[in-house]
Amino acid sequence: MSSELIRATGINSGLDTESIISAYTSTASKRVQEAKNGKQINEWTQDAWKDMNSKIYSFYSKTLSTNRLASAYSKTKVTTSNDALSVVAGDNAVMGVQTAQIKETAKAAYLTGSKVAITKGTDNLSATLGIAAGQKITYMDKSGVEQTIQIGGEATDGATVVNTMDELVNALKKAGVNANFDTENQRLFLSAKNTGTEKDFSLGGDLDALQKLGLATKAQGGDAVKIDGADAKLILNGAEFTSNTNSFNINGSTYTINYLPENTDEQISVTTGRDYDAVYDVVKDMMKEYNNLVNEMSKLYNAASAKGYDPLTDEQKEAMTESQIEDWEEKIKGALLRNDDTLYDVLSVMSNTTTQGFEVNGKKMYLSDFGISTMGYFEAEENERYALHIDGDEDDSNTASKANKLKAMIASDPEAVTSFFQQLSQSLYTNLYSKMGSTKLSSIYKVYNDKQLDTEHDEWTKKIAELEQKLTDMEDRYYAQFSQMEVALSKMNSNQSAVSSMLGM
């Protein structure tokens, strides 16, 4: 039966059929909307948990996974007495003071050609420079591999034939060097692609061609200037090391020559020691990430009630501005995890773990022994009562004025600091994992019941479809009844008109 036909009623009765049927089906319509609201709340709840779970998992899989290992606290710092040399310490770096001398920096082979008589717009090498067609120049790298470039003529002996300066430049590049012709200064510039003696090169062949191209050096009777490639030389603790670059990998550490000092006999001190600031930052960064998590969980758990706020219908949204809609929905979203038992369990696991003591050198130690603790209940901001504060932390206005006990401990007993925070990280790592195990209700690495929420979402979808069908059936039934009434009234009105006509009325 056509809905449009059925619903075009009220003509004979004068009744507002739409309003009457809407009133009759209001309870059923309300059930549909309530189911849609339930599905929307489910989707928003899943989004809220996905966001929170992502942050928790990141803390677990990155920060805690790294900080439970001793290597996280094995930070070294290297200083040199002359910034001509910089050093990045490796895992096997020797603690203490070493001596170094920079003897030579690595250089790339470079050839600056002499001026040639190439007229602008005229580029034929043979005709312009007077080079006899068929003359050759050879490029040889340090390994002895030779490549031949021929100026004009028919190629012989596998040579590359060039006729113009552009072709010559391209042939030299292909041979293995950086090449460019400076038209303003009328000179060829060649350089090795890398530094070091192994990347050096030489040019040979017909002297006449070399001279006319400006590539003959003084030793060959020309004015081109050639700088040979050179290796860097560094003496470390009396032993000489060479490198074709200005960096040396020695015993796992990287030594880099920044420039050649005026006095190559200068003894440069290389001091390697524990980087106390870096170790402090490892702990501080972990505390910061921990605080961000527990503060957010506290805020969500203690959120104000959204009672009286339901997801908006399409009709309600049409009567509101975008900002009004956003504010309304944010009120609901902010309260989704309010008083959530799962959220409270995770928060409790994290906060309880940080109150534990761990044995270090036969003595049980706590975070407070390192100058780290929560603030008093009435001193802390709302929803920040689980946050940990480091005494003397310059970025924390609450404790910046206090003595920094953690830094002092790192300087005086770094092994104790490493041992304690390794154990703390491992305990947090283990305890969080206990909340992430796979169950019938949750997937692996999820602290919330994602499987359960997915099931509930499917159930809401099914329920909405069933309720909407019931509502449609109910509406169709009522419209059919009103339609029958309209037909009867139409017949009655027709008969009445007929009688009146017969009586002459």
Beta strands, then each sheet from edge to edge (+ up, - down):
strand 1: 76-80
strand 2: 85-88
strand 3: 96-104
strand 4: 110-112
strand 5: 135-141
strand 6: 146-151
strand 7: 160-162
strand 8: 177-182
strand 9: 187-192
strand 10: 201-205
strand 11: 225-227
strand 12: 232-236
strand 13: 239-243
strand 14: 247-250
strand 15: 253-257
strand 16: 268-274
strand 17: 358-360
strand 18: 363-365
strand 19: 372-373
strand 20: 389-390
sheet 1: 1+ 16- 3+ 12- 13+
sheet 2: 2+ 15- 14+
sheet 3: 8+ 9- 4+ 11-
sheet 4: 7+ 6+ 5- 10+
sheet 5: 17+ 18-
sheet 6: 19+ 20-
end
